[in-house]
Amino acid sequence: MGTMLKVLAVLGALLALAILMLLRDGEKIVPQGVGRVKLEAGEFEAFPLPDYAADVVSDDYKSYFIEVEPGIKIHVLEVGQGYPVYLQHGNPTTGLLYRKVAASLPLNRVRVIMPTMVGLGYSTKIPASQHTLANHMRWMHTALKTLDLAELVYVGQDWGGPVGMGALSLSPGVLKGAVLMNTGFRAPRAPMDLSRAHALVKTPLVGELVVERMSPMFFKRLAEVQGDPATMPTEVIDLYRRPLQQSGNAKATLALMRMVADGPDHASSPALRNIERYVEKLDIPAELIWGMSDPILAKGLPVMKKMFPTAPATKTNAGHFLQEEVPDIIAAAVMRVVSAAQSK
């Protein structure tokens, strides 16, 4: 009996330790580059892409870090020259999500700027508790300000919507046009859950098990939110998964899911209300490109139409990650908005 109690005590201690490890906040991990990249706004720390990422973009790309706060580095990919176009991805992807869109743009007319949110890709990894909408808005705003962009057209999807539009709201007057895809800026008026997955992972430990411990399985399911699952093969999923898993801190994916407002009192809701007020005052050319096969955000189109009532809305059969499915349609919308912005 005594031996059995000792075994149970050891097992209980091991279980408690495992739970503590799962629930840990995570450490800051600061990436290091090699060399310098020269831009009109100054010199920045260069970051040579690993082979698996370098293989999917041309040699014309610049890859560099902007340190927006001590130790907080945002990785930026950019290509082309001309009118600035700022493209913001969401969870759990990186700036590479827009590589096909960039390939469809006339790069002699537009400068395509694709930053990666803090916590994802090759940007600094941070403790889960530091993932707040206000923080991401501030960090991205500082990155854009550092690039000294007097005007730009913005493209946003998923968390790239609130983070990108929120960042721009901190520098009124810079935004001259927008292309919006499967995203939302509206703070909930009543308790709600964006999806069953978002509801599930709110529970402590359950979220850590589903998103972190079962990460390979979680990332494989990205194909299930596409109109055509074949547009998310393993090699594409790895573009987004590998930097997280190899960093030693893969907290961002779950933290960003929990950052989604589930009611008016959620921590993200005050920032969303500020973004709403900013959007209500906008008078810019805009287009909506929507993936109607998206099980998460297809339903958000009517709300976005109300926020941009004069913007043409193009419905597609794409899913959540439209950039992988309909890059040509997105690129065409970008150039229409750029042309309209330049003619105002």
C-alpha positions, -999 to +999 in steps of 0.1 A: +000+000+000+028+024+009+046+017-024+014+024-043+010+057-025+045+067-034+040+058-070+008+079-071+026+108-054+053+107-080+028+105-108+008+134-093+040+155-091+049+147-127+014+156-138+015+188-119+049+197-135+036+189-169+006+211-164+028+240-151+050+236-182+020+237-205+006+268-188+039+287-187+039+322-201+068+316-224+101+335-229+111+364-251+133+351-279+150+378-299+161+368-335+195+378-348+203+389-384+234+391-404+246+423-423+226+454-432+198+463-456+199+499-470+165+517-475+156+553-480+145+554-444+179+542-432+199+510-426+183+479-410+195+446-397+194+420-425+179+386-420+189+358-445+158+336-450+163+299-444+164+279-476+128+266-474+115+302-473+140+317-497+130+291-523+094+306-525+104+342-532+127+359-558+162+372-551+147+407-555+132+405-520+147+424-491+145+407-457+152+427-426+143+435-390+128+467-375+134+469-338+103+487-325+112+484-288+143+470-271+143+433-281+110+435-301+119+430-337+095+429-366+106+409-396+098+426-429+098+413-464+096+438-492+099+439-530+093+464-558+095+501-561+069+528-564+037+535-544+038+518-510+014+489-504+014+476-468+000+440-466-008+426-432-013+389-425-030+373-395-029+342-373-009+318-376+009+329-408+036+354-418+043+380-444+051+351-468+013+347-471+013+375-496+041+361-518+017+351-546-001+384-545+033+402-548+042+380-578+010+392-595+017+429-589+036+453-613+067+456-591+079+486-611+049+505-599+044+494-563+066+489-533+052+458-515+058+458-477+050+426-458+057+427-421+052+397-398+034+402-365+055+399-333+053+363-320+050+347-355+074+338-383+109+352-378+098+382-356+106+383-319+088+357-298+071+370-266+054+357-235+017+349-241+006+376-217+022+403-239-001+394-269-026+422-267-043+441-295-030+474-282+006+460-281+004+447-317-011+479-329+017+500-313+045+477-325+032+477-361+026+515-360+062+520-349+075+498-378+055+517-404+066+551-388+102+539-389+099+533-426+089+570-430+059+562-452+039+594-459+011+576-476+002+540-485-025+516-495-033+489-469-043+453-474-055+432-444-069+398-436-077+380-403-058+396-374-041+417-401-074+437-402-075+451-367-037+451-362-031+468-395-060+493-394-053+498-357-017+507-364-027+531-391-053+547-368-023+559-347-011+580-377-042+595-392-037+607-428-012+581-439-039+557-452-050+565-487-068+533-497-076+498-485-083+462-497-100+441-469-104+404-469-121+381-443-115+402-413-134+424-389-129+455-368-162+456-349-162+450-311-189+425-300-221+441-287-230+409-268-212+377-257-203+355-287-177+331-300-161+335-334-160+297-339-162+265-320-124+263-321-121+297-305-146+287-278-128+255-271-093+269-267-104+296-242-103+270-215-069+268-197-049+237-204-074+226-231-061+253-254-025+245-246-030+208-254-050+214-286-029+242-301+006+238-286+011+201-278-008+190-309+007+217-330+015+196-361-021+183-362-034+219-356-015+233-385-025+205-408-061+215-402-054+249-419-063+231-452-098+226-438-106+263-438-098+266-475-121+265-504-096+242-521-077+223-494-050+216-520-039+252-517-025+244-483-001+215-489+025+205-463+052+226-478+031+257-476+019+250-441+056+245-431+063+281-442+042+292-412+047+263-388+085+258-389+096+293-376+073+288-346+082+253-337+119+258-342+120+290-321+114+275-287+083+297-281+052+287-300+028+306-278+016+331-304-010+310-322-030+302-290-025+337-276-038+353-308-069+330-307-076+340-272-071+377-282-102+374-303-130+394-285-158+373-273-179+401-258-180+438-250-158+434-219-130+414-235-095+429-233-094+435-270-128+453-272-116+489-262-090+489-290-116+475-314-140+503-305-112+529-312-106+513-346-143+514-354-144+552-347-114+557-369-129+537-398-162+556-395-143+588-404-124+574-434-131+587-469-108+565-490-111+542-520-116+506-508-125+472-520-137+440-502-125+406-515-142+378-495-137+341-493-172+327-490-159+292-482-143+304-450-160+287-420-147+313-397-152+347-413-173+344-444-202+355-422-184+388-415-190+403-450-223+420-442-208+438-412-178+449-433-201+462-460-218+484-435-184+498-425-174+505-461-208+510-478-194+523-511-167+497-515-172+471-542-174+436-528-161+406-547-173+372-535-149+343-542-150+305-536-118+309-516-116+300-479-099+318-450-064+323-465-075+339-498-039+349-506-031+312-513-062+307-535-071+339-554-039+361-555-047+374-590-081+388-578-065+404-548-037+419-569-061+434-594-081+450-565-049+464-550-040+481-583-075+495-587-072+510-553-037+523-558-048+540-591-078+556-573-056+567-544-031+583-567-058+601-587-074+617-556 
